[in-house]
Amino acid sequence: MIHDNTRPHGRIGLAWAVVAFAATIAGPPWIAAWLGLSAFVGASQAAGTRRTMETHPPPWLAALVSVGPPVAAVFGALYVVWVVGAVVAVAILIRTFAHRASAHDVALALAIGAATGSAAAAVALTREVDASAAVYLLACACVYDAGAYLVGTGASAAWEGPLAGVVALIPVTILGAVVLVPPFPSGTPLALGLLAAVLAPLGPLVGTALLGRQDADAPGLRRLDSLILLGPAWAWLVTTILN
């Protein structure tokens, strides 16, 4: 994706990252609250952007769906599963009794909410297992985003930004390999860094698919999109290794 520089994205992103790291250090409820708010804003923006196209997903439904997983993550992964199941059941009821919302619109709202909500929940779930693992996850996501943004702004080719983001992950991964053994077994931080290099660039592609076009204005979703795939995979791997 080629970024534009007509707004202070960099300063906003830096401020968001500072709050996110502080909330992660403070504890699971704090990072769940901060990322839950981010997911709420991102989902409502994404659904609102979609309503200017051929589809009309309810923004309120996407926003509410996005909040459930990060809140439930404070209590454990099982609660996230229960919340997602309950949300799907409610959405089916909405489609059944509210005929103004098509099945496609409801499904799109669910997809937007689930994507942003799972990205937020993954960080909170990781923080429940180990604080350093959650900080490492956020560091990988933020450094990737910064590299992709700085090089991708005004770049002549769409691949230049993502490539720069992946390259920027190299020193972060090396630092993680030095600092995070223990609690991780030897080699695990390197594997997590490789996971970030593979999945972080794919998250924005999922975000673009949800938005319907590459130039859609949804900065809230873009703040989380590198975590859409990376976050859940990271949380699962960390839980498997450390529990």
C-alpha positions as protocol buffer text, in pm:
chain_id: "A"
residue {
  index: 1
  type: MET
  ca { x: 0 y: 0 z: 0 }
}
residue {
  index: 2
  type: ILE
  ca { x: 131 y: 349 z: -87 }
}
residue {
  index: 3
  type: HIS
  ca { x: 60 y: 591 z: 196 }
}
residue {
  index: 4
  type: ASP
  ca { x: -24 y: 956 z: 162 }
}
residue {
  index: 5
  type: ASN
  ca { x: 124 y: 1217 z: 394 }
}
residue {
  index: 6
  type: THR
  ca { x: -151 y: 1476 z: 406 }
}
residue {
  index: 7
  type: ARG
  ca { x: -220 y: 1416 z: 776 }
}
residue {
  index: 8
  type: PRO
  ca { x: 5 y: 1368 z: 1084 }
}
residue {
  index: 9
  type: HIS
  ca { x: -14 y: 988 z: 1075 }
}
residue {
  index: 10
  type: GLY
  ca { x: 335 y: 949 z: 1220 }
}
residue {
  index: 11
  type: ARG
  ca { x: 272 y: 1158 z: 1531 }
}
residue {
  index: 12
  type: ILE
  ca { x: -66 y: 998 z: 1590 }
}
residue {
  index: 13
  type: GLY
  ca { x: 85 y: 652 z: 1548 }
}
residue {
  index: 14
  type: LEU
  ca { x: 368 y: 733 z: 1791 }
}
residue {
  index: 15
  type: ALA
  ca { x: 123 y: 861 z: 2052 }
}
residue {
  index: 16
  type: TRP
  ca { x: -96 y: 552 z: 2008 }
}
residue {
  index: 17
  type: ALA
  ca { x: 207 y: 325 z: 2049 }
}
residue {
  index: 18
  type: VAL
  ca { x: 324 y: 502 z: 2367 }
}
residue {
  index: 19
  type: VAL
  ca { x: -19 y: 455 z: 2526 }
}
residue {
  index: 20
  type: ALA
  ca { x: -32 y: 92 z: 2408 }
}
residue {
  index: 21
  type: PHE
  ca { x: 306 y: 7 z: 2561 }
}
residue {
  index: 22
  type: ALA
  ca { x: 216 y: 182 z: 2887 }
}
residue {
  index: 23
  type: ALA
  ca { x: -115 y: -4 z: 2902 }
}
residue {
  index: 24
  type: THR
  ca { x: 60 y: -336 z: 2833 }
}
residue {
  index: 25
  type: ILE
  ca { x: 300 y: -280 z: 3121 }
}
residue {
  index: 26
  type: ALA
  ca { x: 11 y: -175 z: 3347 }
}
residue {
  index: 27
  type: GLY
  ca { x: -172 y: -505 z: 3297 }
}
residue {
  index: 28
  type: PRO
  ca { x: -424 y: -703 z: 3087 }
}
residue {
  index: 29
  type: PRO
  ca { x: -732 y: -491 z: 3175 }
}
residue {
  index: 30
  type: TRP
  ca { x: -556 y: -173 z: 3064 }
}
residue {
  index: 31
  type: ILE
  ca { x: -432 y: -302 z: 2731 }
}
residue {
  index: 32
  type: ALA
  ca { x: -771 y: -467 z: 2670 }
}
residue {
  index: 33
  type: ALA
  ca { x: -943 y: -133 z: 2735 }
}
residue {
  index: 34
  type: TRP
  ca { x: -708 y: 66 z: 2510 }
}
residue {
  index: 35
  type: LEU
  ca { x: -712 y: -179 z: 2222 }
}
residue {
  index: 36
  type: GLY
  ca { x: -1084 y: -241 z: 2270 }
}
residue {
  index: 37
  type: LEU
  ca { x: -1140 y: 131 z: 2219 }
}
residue {
  index: 38
  type: SER
  ca { x: -912 y: 124 z: 1914 }
}
residue {
  index: 39
  type: ALA
  ca { x: -1103 y: -174 z: 1774 }
}
residue {
  index: 40
  type: PHE
  ca { x: -1437 y: 1 z: 1836 }
}
residue {
  index: 41
  type: VAL
  ca { x: -1324 y: 310 z: 1646 }
}
residue {
  index: 42
  type: GLY
  ca { x: -1160 y: 109 z: 1369 }
}
residue {
  index: 43
  type: ALA
  ca { x: -1459 y: -118 z: 1313 }
}
residue {
  index: 44
  type: SER
  ca { x: -1709 y: 168 z: 1305 }
}
residue {
  index: 45
  type: GLN
  ca { x: -1488 y: 361 z: 1061 }
}
residue {
  index: 46
  type: ALA
  ca { x: -1447 y: 58 z: 835 }
}
residue {
  index: 47
  type: ALA
  ca { x: -1818 y: -19 z: 827 }
}
residue {
  index: 48
  type: GLY
  ca { x: -1898 y: 348 z: 770 }
}
residue {
  index: 49
  type: THR
  ca { x: -1657 y: 358 z: 477 }
}
residue {
  index: 50
  type: ARG
  ca { x: -1818 y: 48 z: 329 }
}
residue {
  index: 51
  type: ARG
  ca { x: -2159 y: 216 z: 343 }
}
residue {
  index: 52
  type: THR
  ca { x: -2040 y: 462 z: 78 }
}
residue {
  index: 53
  type: MET
  ca { x: -2002 y: 168 z: -161 }
}
residue {
  index: 54
  type: GLU
  ca { x: -2241 y: -102 z: -276 }
}
residue {
  index: 55
  type: THR
  ca { x: -2275 y: -263 z: 70 }
}
residue {
  index: 56
  type: HIS
  ca { x: -2427 y: -129 z: 391 }
}
residue {
  index: 57
  type: PRO
  ca { x: -2292 y: -311 z: 698 }
}
residue {
  index: 58
  type: PRO
  ca { x: -2432 y: -160 z: 1019 }
}
residue {
  index: 59
  type: PRO
  ca { x: -2145 y: 35 z: 1183 }
}
residue {
  index: 60
  type: TRP
  ca { x: -2295 y: -13 z: 1529 }
}
residue {
  index: 61
  type: LEU
  ca { x: -2292 y: -393 z: 1484 }
}
residue {
  index: 62
  type: ALA
  ca { x: -1930 y: -399 z: 1364 }
}
residue {
  index: 63
  type: ALA
  ca { x: -1825 y: -175 z: 1653 }
}
residue {
  index: 64
  type: LEU
  ca { x: -2005 y: -381 z: 1918 }
}
residue {
  index: 65
  type: VAL
  ca { x: -1865 y: -706 z: 1780 }
}
residue {
  index: 66
  type: SER
  ca { x: -1512 y: -563 z: 1795 }
}
residue {
  index: 67
  type: VAL
  ca { x: -1534 y: -479 z: 2166 }
}
residue {
  index: 68
  type: GLY
  ca { x: -1641 y: -824 z: 2287 }
}
residue {
  index: 69
  type: PRO
  ca { x: -1317 y: -1022 z: 2227 }
}
residue {
  index: 70
  type: PRO
  ca { x: -1072 y: -782 z: 2399 }
}
residue {
  index: 71
  type: VAL
  ca { x: -1300 y: -747 z: 2702 }
}
residue {
  index: 72
  type: ALA
  ca { x: -1345 y: -1125 z: 2723 }
}
residue {
  index: 73
  type: ALA
  ca { x: -970 y: -1178 z: 2683 }
}
residue {
  index: 74
  type: VAL
  ca { x: -915 y: -1035 z: 3031 }
}
residue {
  index: 75
  type: PHE
  ca { x: -1089 y: -1346 z: 3168 }
}
residue {
  index: 76
  type: GLY
  ca { x: -926 y: -1599 z: 2935 }
}
residue {
  index: 77
  type: ALA
  ca { x: -933 y: -1747 z: 2586 }
}
residue {
  index: 78
  type: LEU
  ca { x: -1242 y: -1959 z: 2656 }
}
residue {
  index: 79
  type: TYR
  ca { x: -1446 y: -1649 z: 2728 }
}
residue {
  index: 80
  type: VAL
  ca { x: -1342 y: -1505 z: 2392 }
}
residue {
  index: 81
  type: VAL
  ca { x: -1484 y: -1815 z: 2222 }
}
residue {
  index: 82
  type: TRP
  ca { x: -1810 y: -1782 z: 2416 }
}
residue {
  index: 83
  type: VAL
  ca { x: -1842 y: -1413 z: 2332 }
}
residue {
  index: 84
  type: VAL
  ca { x: -1781 y: -1475 z: 1961 }
}
residue {
  index: 85
  type: GLY
  ca { x: -2045 y: -1749 z: 1963 }
}
residue {
  index: 86
  type: ALA
  ca { x: -2294 y: -1523 z: 2138 }
}
residue {
  index: 87
  type: VAL
  ca { x: -2227 y: -1243 z: 1890 }
}
residue {
  index: 88
  type: VAL
  ca { x: -2287 y: -1471 z: 1593 }
}
residue {
  index: 89
  type: ALA
  ca { x: -2615 y: -1587 z: 1748 }
}
residue {
  index: 90
  type: VAL
  ca { x: -2729 y: -1229 z: 1803 }
}
residue {
  index: 91
  type: ALA
  ca { x: -2632 y: -1138 z: 1446 }
}
residue {
  index: 92
  type: ILE
  ca { x: -2844 y: -1425 z: 1314 }
}
residue {
  index: 93
  type: LEU
  ca { x: -3138 y: -1294 z: 1516 }
}
residue {
  index: 94
  type: ILE
  ca { x: -3082 y: -945 z: 1380 }
}
residue {
  index: 95
  type: ARG
  ca { x: -3084 y: -1078 z: 1026 }
}
residue {
  index: 96
  type: THR
  ca { x: -3397 y: -1280 z: 1098 }
}
residue {
  index: 97
  type: PHE
  ca { x: -3604 y: -999 z: 1245 }
}
residue {
  index: 98
  type: ALA
  ca { x: -3450 y: -687 z: 1090 }
}
residue {
  index: 99
  type: HIS
  ca { x: -3516 y: -735 z: 722 }
}
residue {
  index: 100
  type: ARG
  ca { x: -3353 y: -406 z: 627 }
}
residue {
  index: 101
  type: ALA
  ca { x: -3012 y: -564 z: 686 }
}
residue {
  index: 102
  type: SER
  ca { x: -2916 y: -817 z: 418 }
}
residue {
  index: 103
  type: ALA
  ca { x: -2728 y: -1133 z: 505 }
}
residue {
  index: 104
  type: HIS
  ca { x: -2424 y: -999 z: 321 }
}
residue {
  index: 105
  type: ASP
  ca { x: -2428 y: -673 z: 517 }
}
residue {
  index: 106
  type: VAL
  ca { x: -2455 y: -854 z: 851 }
}
residue {
  index: 107
  type: ALA
  ca { x: -2177 y: -1095 z: 754 }
}
residue {
  index: 108
  type: LEU
  ca { x: -1952 y: -805 z: 650 }
}
residue {
  index: 109
  type: ALA
  ca { x: -2016 y: -624 z: 980 }
}
residue {
  index: 110
  type: LEU
  ca { x: -1929 y: -946 z: 1165 }
}
residue {
  index: 111
  type: ALA
  ca { x: -1609 y: -988 z: 964 }
}
residue {
  index: 112
  type: ILE
  ca { x: -1498 y: -631 z: 1029 }
}
residue {
  index: 113
  type: GLY
  ca { x: -1576 y: -657 z: 1399 }
}
residue {
  index: 114
  type: ALA
  ca { x: -1416 y: -999 z: 1434 }
}
residue {
  index: 115
  type: ALA
  ca { x: -1096 y: -891 z: 1258 }
}
residue {
  index: 116
  type: THR
  ca { x: -1042 y: -580 z: 1469 }
}
residue {
  index: 117
  type: GLY
  ca { x: -1163 y: -749 z: 1787 }
}
residue {
  index: 118
  type: SER
  ca { x: -935 y: -1052 z: 1748 }
}
residue {
  index: 119
  type: ALA
  ca { x: -635 y: -828 z: 1682 }
}
residue {
  index: 120
  type: ALA
  ca { x: -704 y: -642 z: 2006 }
}
residue {
  index: 121
  type: ALA
  ca { x: -785 y: -955 z: 2206 }
}
residue {
  index: 122
  type: ALA
  ca { x: -464 y: -1129 z: 2099 }
}
residue {
  index: 123
  type: VAL
  ca { x: -246 y: -870 z: 2272 }
}
residue {
  index: 124
  type: ALA
  ca { x: -449 y: -895 z: 2593 }
}
residue {
  index: 125
  type: LEU
  ca { x: -434 y: -1276 z: 2584 }
}
residue {
  index: 126
  type: THR
  ca { x: -59 y: -1265 z: 2531 }
}
residue {
  index: 127
  type: ARG
  ca { x: -26 y: -1021 z: 2822 }
}
residue {
  index: 128
  type: GLU
  ca { x: -211 y: -1270 z: 3043 }
}
residue {
  index: 129
  type: VAL
  ca { x: 58 y: -1527 z: 2968 }
}
residue {
  index: 130
  type: ASP
  ca { x: 370 y: -1310 z: 2978 }
}
residue {
  index: 131
  type: ALA
  ca { x: 424 y: -933 z: 2982 }
}
residue {
  index: 132
  type: SER
  ca { x: 750 y: -947 z: 2786 }
}
residue {
  index: 133
  type: ALA
  ca { x: 584 y: -1151 z: 2510 }
}
residue {
  index: 134
  type: ALA
  ca { x: 310 y: -887 z: 2475 }
}
residue {
  index: 135
  type: VAL
  ca { x: 564 y: -604 z: 2463 }
}
residue {
  index: 136
  type: TYR
  ca { x: 760 y: -797 z: 2199 }
}
residue {
  index: 137
  type: LEU
  ca { x: 443 y: -844 z: 1992 }
}
residue {
  index: 138
  type: LEU
  ca { x: 359 y: -475 z: 2007 }
}
residue {
  index: 139
  type: ALA
  ca { x: 720 y: -384 z: 1926 }
}
residue {
  index: 140
  type: CYS
  ca { x: 713 y: -602 z: 1614 }
}
residue {
  index: 141
  type: ALA
  ca { x: 380 y: -460 z: 1499 }
}
residue {
  index: 142
  type: CYS
  ca { x: 474 y: -97 z: 1564 }
}
residue {
  index: 143
  type: VAL
  ca { x: 822 y: -122 z: 1410 }
}
residue {
  index: 144
  type: TYR
  ca { x: 679 y: -294 z: 1104 }
}
residue {
  index: 145
  type: ASP
  ca { x: 414 y: -23 z: 1069 }
}
residue {
  index: 146
  type: ALA
  ca { x: 672 y: 254 z: 1110 }
}
residue {
  index: 147
  type: GLY
  ca { x: 906 y: 106 z: 849 }
}
residue {
  index: 148
  type: ALA
  ca { x: 623 y: 44 z: 604 }
}
residue {
  index: 149
  type: TYR
  ca { x: 486 y: 396 z: 655 }
}
residue {
  index: 150
  type: LEU
  ca { x: 815 y: 585 z: 635 }
}
residue {
  index: 151
  type: VAL
  ca { x: 930 y: 415 z: 315 }
}
residue {
  index: 152
  type: GLY
  ca { x: 586 y: 353 z: 169 }
}
residue {
  index: 153
  type: THR
  ca { x: 487 y: 722 z: 184 }
}
residue {
  index: 154
  type: GLY
  ca { x: 525 y: 845 z: -169 }
}
residue {
  index: 155
  type: ALA
  ca { x: 698 y: 526 z: -285 }
}
residue {
  index: 156
  type: SER
  ca { x: 677 y: 441 z: -654 }
}
residue {
  index: 157
  type: ALA
  ca { x: 592 y: 73 z: -588 }
}
residue {
  index: 158
  type: ALA
  ca { x: 349 y: -77 z: -337 }
}
residue {
  index: 159
  type: TRP
  ca { x: 596 y: -344 z: -223 }
}
residue {
  index: 160
  type: GLU
  ca { x: 860 y: -98 z: -101 }
}
residue {
  index: 161
  type: GLY
  ca { x: 681 y: -10 z: 223 }
}
residue {
  index: 162
  type: PRO
  ca { x: 610 y: -369 z: 335 }
}
residue {
  index: 163
  type: LEU
  ca { x: 966 y: -472 z: 249 }
}
residue {
  index: 164
  type: ALA
  ca { x: 1103 y: -187 z: 458 }
}
residue {
  index: 165
  type: GLY
  ca { x: 877 y: -293 z: 745 }
}
residue {
  index: 166
  type: VAL
  ca { x: 1010 y: -649 z: 729 }
}
residue {
  index: 167
  type: VAL
  ca { x: 1370 y: -526 z: 721 }
}
residue {
  index: 168
  type: ALA
  ca { x: 1300 y: -305 z: 1023 }
}
residue {
  index: 169
  type: LEU
  ca { x: 1201 y: -617 z: 1215 }
}
residue {
  index: 170
  type: ILE
  ca { x: 1553 y: -761 z: 1197 }
}
residue {
  index: 171
  type: PRO
  ca { x: 1707 y: -557 z: 1484 }
}
residue {
  index: 172
  type: VAL
  ca { x: 1392 y: -602 z: 1693 }
}
residue {
  index: 173
  type: THR
  ca { x: 1413 y: -979 z: 1648 }
}
residue {
  index: 174
  type: ILE
  ca { x: 1783 y: -985 z: 1735 }
}
residue {
  index: 175
  type: LEU
  ca { x: 1715 y: -782 z: 2049 }
}
residue {
  index: 176
  type: GLY
  ca { x: 1428 y: -1015 z: 2139 }
}
residue {
  index: 177
  type: ALA
  ca { x: 1656 y: -1317 z: 2099 }
}
residue {
  index: 178
  type: VAL
  ca { x: 1903 y: -1162 z: 2342 }
}
residue {
  index: 179
  type: VAL
  ca { x: 1658 y: -1033 z: 2603 }
}
residue {
  index: 180
  type: LEU
  ca { x: 1381 y: -1295 z: 2605 }
}
residue {
  index: 181
  type: VAL
  ca { x: 1584 y: -1612 z: 2676 }
}
residue {
  index: 182
  type: PRO
  ca { x: 1452 y: -1693 z: 2934 }
}
residue {
  index: 183
  type: PRO
  ca { x: 1147 y: -1701 z: 2972 }
}
residue {
  index: 184
  type: PHE
  ca { x: 1140 y: -1839 z: 2617 }
}
residue {
  index: 185
  type: PRO
  ca { x: 1342 y: -2142 z: 2513 }
}
residue {
  index: 186
  type: SER
  ca { x: 1641 y: -2069 z: 2293 }
}
residue {
  index: 187
  type: GLY
  ca { x: 1539 y: -1991 z: 1936 }
}
residue {
  index: 188
  type: THR
  ca { x: 1177 y: -1907 z: 2017 }
}
residue {
  index: 189
  type: PRO
  ca { x: 1219 y: -1525 z: 1992 }
}
residue {
  index: 190
  type: LEU
  ca { x: 1373 y: -1575 z: 1648 }
}
residue {
  index: 191
  type: ALA
  ca { x: 1075 y: -1790 z: 1546 }
}
residue {
  index: 192
  type: LEU
  ca { x: 838 y: -1521 z: 1670 }
}
residue {
  index: 193
  type: GLY
  ca { x: 1028 y: -1257 z: 1474 }
}
residue {
  index: 194
  type: LEU
  ca { x: 1000 y: -1471 z: 1162 }
}
residue {
  index: 195
  type: LEU
  ca { x: 628 y: -1510 z: 1229 }
}
residue {
  index: 196
  type: ALA
  ca { x: 598 y: -1131 z: 1243 }
}
residue {
  index: 197
  type: ALA
  ca { x: 792 y: -1093 z: 917 }
}
residue {
  index: 198
  type: VAL
  ca { x: 550 y: -1330 z: 741 }
}
residue {
  index: 199
  type: LEU
  ca { x: 215 y: -1227 z: 891 }
}
residue {
  index: 200
  type: ALA
  ca { x: 249 y: -854 z: 962 }
}
residue {
  index: 201
  type: PRO
  ca { x: 254 y: -764 z: 589 }
}
residue {
  index: 202
  type: LEU
  ca { x: -53 y: -982 z: 524 }
}
residue {
  index: 203
  type: GLY
  ca { x: -270 y: -812 z: 786 }
}
residue {
  index: 204
  type: PRO
  ca { x: -301 y: -486 z: 590 }
}
residue {
  index: 205
  type: LEU
  ca { x: -413 y: -687 z: 286 }
}
residue {
  index: 206
  type: VAL
  ca { x: -697 y: -831 z: 496 }
}
residue {
  index: 207
  type: GLY
  ca { x: -775 y: -479 z: 614 }
}
residue {
  index: 208
  type: THR
  ca { x: -793 y: -355 z: 255 }
}
residue {
  index: 209
  type: ALA
  ca { x: -1026 y: -643 z: 164 }
}
residue {
  index: 210
  type: LEU
  ca { x: -1257 y: -550 z: 451 }
}
residue {
  index: 211
  type: LEU
  ca { x: -1252 y: -183 z: 350 }
}
residue {
  index: 212
  type: GLY
  ca { x: -1326 y: -262 z: -13 }
}
residue {
  index: 213
  type: ARG
  ca { x: -1059 y: -36 z: -161 }
}
residue {
  index: 214
  type: GLN
  ca { x: -699 y: 53 z: -86 }
}
residue {
  index: 215
  type: ASP
  ca { x: -751 y: 427 z: -42 }
}
residue {
  index: 216
  type: ALA
  ca { x: -1044 y: 397 z: 202 }
}
residue {
  index: 217
  type: ASP
  ca { x: -1015 y: 638 z: 495 }
}
residue {
  index: 218
  type: ALA
  ca { x: -1022 y: 426 z: 812 }
}
residue {
  index: 219
  type: PRO
  ca { x: -715 y: 515 z: 1024 }
}
residue {
  index: 220
  type: GLY
  ca { x: -854 y: 329 z: 1325 }
}
residue {
  index: 221
  type: LEU
  ca { x: -855 y: -2 z: 1139 }
}
residue {
  index: 222
  type: ARG
  ca { x: -514 y: 72 z: 988 }
}
residue {
  index: 223
  type: ARG
  ca { x: -378 y: 114 z: 1340 }
}
residue {
  index: 224
  type: LEU
  ca { x: -459 y: -251 z: 1410 }
}
residue {
  index: 225
  type: ASP
  ca { x: -437 y: -421 z: 1073 }
}
residue {
  index: 226
  type: SER
  ca { x: -83 y: -557 z: 1108 }
}
residue {
  index: 227
  type: LEU
  ca { x: -212 y: -750 z: 1413 }
}
residue {
  index: 228
  type: ILE
  ca { x: -514 y: -906 z: 1240 }
}
residue {
  index: 229
  type: LEU
  ca { x: -327 y: -1225 z: 1147 }
}
residue {
  index: 230
  type: LEU
  ca { x: -11 y: -1185 z: 1352 }
}
residue {
  index: 231
  type: GLY
  ca { x: -184 y: -1127 z: 1686 }
}
residue {
  index: 232
  type: PRO
  ca { x: -390 y: -1448 z: 1711 }
}
residue {
  index: 233
  type: ALA
  ca { x: -105 y: -1664 z: 1577 }
}
residue {
  index: 234
  type: TRP
  ca { x: 139 y: -1504 z: 1822 }
}
residue {
  index: 235
  type: ALA
  ca { x: -96 y: -1548 z: 2119 }
}
residue {
  index: 236
  type: TRP
  ca { x: -151 y: -1914 z: 2035 }
}
residue {
  index: 237
  type: LEU
  ca { x: 222 y: -1984 z: 1993 }
}
residue {
  index: 238
  type: VAL
  ca { x: 321 y: -1805 z: 2313 }
}
residue {
  index: 239
  type: THR
  ca { x: 47 y: -1983 z: 2511 }
}
residue {
  index: 240
  type: THR
  ca { x: 157 y: -2319 z: 2372 }
}
residue {
  index: 241
  type: ILE
  ca { x: 523 y: -2258 z: 2458 }
}
residue {
  index: 242
  type: LEU
  ca { x: 493 y: -2098 z: 2801 }
}
residue {
  index: 243
  type: ASN
  ca { x: 190 y: -2280 z: 2948 }
}
